[in-house]
Amino acid sequence: MITVNRRALLGTAGLAALAPVAAQAQTRWQMATAYADGNLHTRNIKTFLQEVEQAANGRLSVQLHSNGSLLKMTEIKRGVQTGQVQAGEILLTAYANEDPIYDADALPQLVTSFAQAKKLADLQRPFIEARFARQGLTLLYMVPWPPAGLYAQNPVTSLEQLRGSRFRTYSPMTNRFAQLIGAQPTLVQSAELAQAFATGVVQSQVTSAATGVDTQAWDYAKVFIPLGFTQTKNAVFVSRRALEGLPAELQQAIRAAAARAETRGYELSEAATRETEATLARNGMQVMQPTPQLLEDVAKVGATMADEWAQRAGPDGQRLLQQYRAA
C-alpha cells in the first residue's frame, strides 16, 4: 500500500487550482490600424506598444493588426466602440461625416508648418476628447502626417488644369475640394491607389509624400508638388472600459507612453517629410515647387472651405477657428 502525504497532496492540488488563474492573469488586447508596417505612424505605434508591455510587466499584451488586415479604416472606430478590438488608429478626417470637428486639420492651407499643426491639435484636443468620451472611447495621442502635396501625371501650375480630371478623394474634405475645382471626385483607399491610377480611375490626388512612398507612387504618377496642402492627423485611442479595467498605475503608464509617442511622432513626421520626398525623387518622380499661381488658387479654395466648415461645425467649430487664428 502506497502512503500519500496528505499535506503535500493538498498543496499540489492548491497549486493546480491556482494555475488557471495565473494563466489568465494577462490581459490581451487587439489593436487595428489601416497603415503598412513601414509607415511612420505604424512604427511609432510599435514603439508605444513595446513601452506599454514593458510597463505592464506581463499583465498586458497588445496584438497589432496593421495594413487594414483586420479592420478597414472606416471600420476601426466602430470596432473599438463595440469591443471587436480594444484599441485603434484612425485618420480623423476620414470620420468627418460623423462630426465636422474631426475635419479641422483638413482645411487647405490652414496649417502650413509642424508648429501650426501642433497648435491646432492642442486646441482641437478637448473637442475630440469630449466626443470620444460620449462614445466610450479615450483619446491617447495624435500625430500629424507630413504635409500633403499634389500628385499628377504632368506639371500643374494652376488648379484650372485639374478641371474635369478624375481626382482621388479619401475624406469629405478632399471630396469637397475636388468639387470646388471642377474635378470629378473619386473615393479610393490608399491600398488601391496603384490600380486606380493604372486603370485611369483617377488621374491626380493630394496626399503626403509618406503615403506616396508606402504606395510606390512612382509606379503610377510622374509629378509630386509639395503644396503644404494640409497636415491631417491620425488619432490613437482605446476603449474606455478596457482602459479602466486595468490597474490605476498601468493606466497612468499607458498615458505616459502615449505622451512620449506624440512627441516622437512629430519628430518622425518631420523626418519623414524630408526622407519621403527624397525617396520619390530617387525613384524617378519629378518633385517640383508650387508656382505662386497654384498656391494662390489653393488658398482661395481653402478660404471658401473654411467658411463652409465653420457653418457646418457650429459653435464648437467657430470657436476652434477663432482660437487658432487668434493664437
MOSUL-V579704 format. One record per backbone hydrogen bond with DSSP energy under -0.5 kcal/mol. CO is the residue of the C=O (numbers start at 1). NH is the residue of the N-H. Records with the same first field share a line. If there is no record, write none. Layout:
CO: NH, NH
//
This chain:
1: 3
4: 6
5: 9
6: 10
7: 11
8: 12
9: 13
10: 14
11: 15
12: 16
13: 17
14: 18
15: 19
16: 20
17: 21
18: 22
19: 23
20: 24
22: 25
27: 29, 61
29: 63
30: 86, 87
31: 65
32: 89
33: 68
35: 67
36: 39
39: 43
40: 44
41: 45
42: 46
43: 47
44: 48
45: 49
46: 50
47: 51
48: 52
49: 53
50: 54
51: 55
52: 56
53: 57, 58
56: 59
59: 27
61: 29
62: 64
63: 31
64: 66
65: 33
66: 69
72: 75, 76
73: 76, 77
75: 79
76: 80
77: 81
78: 82
79: 84, 85
80: 83
86: 239
87: 32
88: 237
90: 92, 235
91: 94
92: 95
93: 96, 172
95: 98, 99
99: 102
100: 103
101: 104
103: 106
104: 107
105: 231
106: 108
107: 110, 111
113: 117
114: 118
115: 119
116: 120
117: 121
118: 122
119: 123
120: 124
121: 125
122: 126
124: 127, 128
125: 129
126: 130
127: 131
128: 132
129: 133
130: 134
131: 135
132: 135, 137
133: 136
136: 240, 241
138: 238
141: 236
143: 234
147: 209
148: 228, 229
149: 207
150: 225
151: 205
152: 222, 223
158: 161
159: 162
160: 163
162: 165
165: 167, 184
166: 168, 203, 204
167: 186
168: 206
169: 188
171: 175
172: 176
173: 177
174: 178
175: 179
176: 180
177: 181
178: 183
179: 182
182: 164
183: 185
184: 167
186: 169
189: 192
190: 193
192: 196
193: 197
194: 198
195: 199
196: 201, 202
197: 200
204: 168
205: 151
207: 149
208: 212
209: 213
210: 214
211: 215
212: 217
213: 216
216: 219
217: 220, 221
222: 286
223: 152
224: 226, 288
225: 150, 227
229: 109
230: 148
232: 145
233: 92
234: 143
235: 90
236: 140, 141
237: 88
238: 138
239: 243
240: 244
241: 245
243: 246
247: 250, 251
248: 252
249: 253
250: 254
251: 255
252: 256
253: 257
254: 258
255: 259
256: 260
257: 261
258: 262
259: 263
260: 264
261: 265
262: 266
263: 267
264: 268
265: 269
266: 270
267: 271
268: 272
269: 273
270: 274
271: 275
272: 276
273: 277
274: 278
275: 279
276: 280
277: 281
278: 282
279: 283
280: 285
281: 284
285: 287
286: 224, 288
291: 295
292: 296
293: 297
294: 298
295: 299
296: 300
297: 301
298: 302
299: 303
300: 304
301: 305
302: 306
303: 307
304: 308
305: 309
306: 310
307: 311
308: 312
309: 313
310: 314
313: 317
314: 318
315: 319
316: 320
317: 321
318: 322
319: 323
320: 324
321: 325
322: 326
323: 327
//
